[in-house]
Amino acid sequence: MRAFLIGVIVGIVLAFLFVYVGGGKFLKKMGKEAIEIGEQLEGYEKVVKEKLPFPKR
């Protein structure tokens, strides 16, 4: 029980520190990068589907 409470307290403190030091900006940046990577992967997927002889669904 003690370890659980310590874990909860540490989690709350870490969440507060993340928000305090600019976590929102970090998440925005990571979100934009994830979107760009997703678009690149869609391009690769299209090329692979066109080039490989898999049966069409």
C-alpha positions as CSV (number, residue, x, y, z in Angstrom):
1,M,0.0,0.0,0.0
2,R,2.9,2.3,0.8
3,A,4.5,1.8,-2.6
4,F,1.2,2.5,-4.3
5,L,0.8,5.9,-2.5
6,I,4.4,6.8,-3.2
7,G,3.8,6.0,-6.8
8,V,0.7,8.2,-6.9
9,I,2.5,11.1,-5.3
10,V,5.5,10.8,-7.6
11,G,3.2,10.6,-10.6
12,I,1.4,13.8,-9.5
13,V,4.6,15.6,-9.0
14,L,6.0,14.6,-12.4
15,A,2.8,15.6,-14.1
16,F,2.9,19.0,-12.4
17,L,6.6,19.5,-13.4
18,F,5.8,18.5,-17.0
19,V,3.1,21.1,-17.2
20,Y,5.2,23.7,-15.4
21,V,8.2,23.5,-17.7
22,G,6.3,23.7,-20.9
23,G,4.8,20.3,-21.6
24,G,2.1,21.8,-23.9
25,K,4.6,23.1,-26.3
26,F,6.5,19.8,-26.4
27,L,3.3,17.9,-27.1
28,K,2.4,20.3,-29.9
29,K,5.8,19.8,-31.5
30,M,5.6,16.0,-31.2
31,G,2.1,16.0,-32.6
32,K,3.1,18.0,-35.7
33,E,6.1,15.7,-36.2
34,A,3.9,12.6,-35.8
35,I,1.5,13.9,-38.5
36,E,4.4,14.5,-40.9
37,I,5.8,11.0,-40.3
38,G,2.3,9.6,-40.8
39,E,2.0,11.4,-44.2
40,Q,5.4,10.0,-45.3
41,L,4.3,6.5,-44.3
42,E,1.2,6.8,-46.3
43,G,3.3,7.7,-49.3
44,Y,5.5,4.6,-48.8
45,E,2.4,2.5,-48.3
46,K,1.0,3.7,-51.7
47,V,4.3,2.9,-53.4
48,V,4.5,-0.6,-51.9
49,K,0.9,-1.4,-52.8
50,E,1.6,-0.3,-56.4
51,K,4.9,-2.2,-56.8
52,L,4.3,-5.5,-55.0
53,P,2.1,-8.2,-56.6
54,F,-0.3,-8.7,-53.8
55,P,-3.9,-9.6,-54.7
56,K,-6.3,-6.6,-54.6
57,R,-8.9,-6.6,-51.8
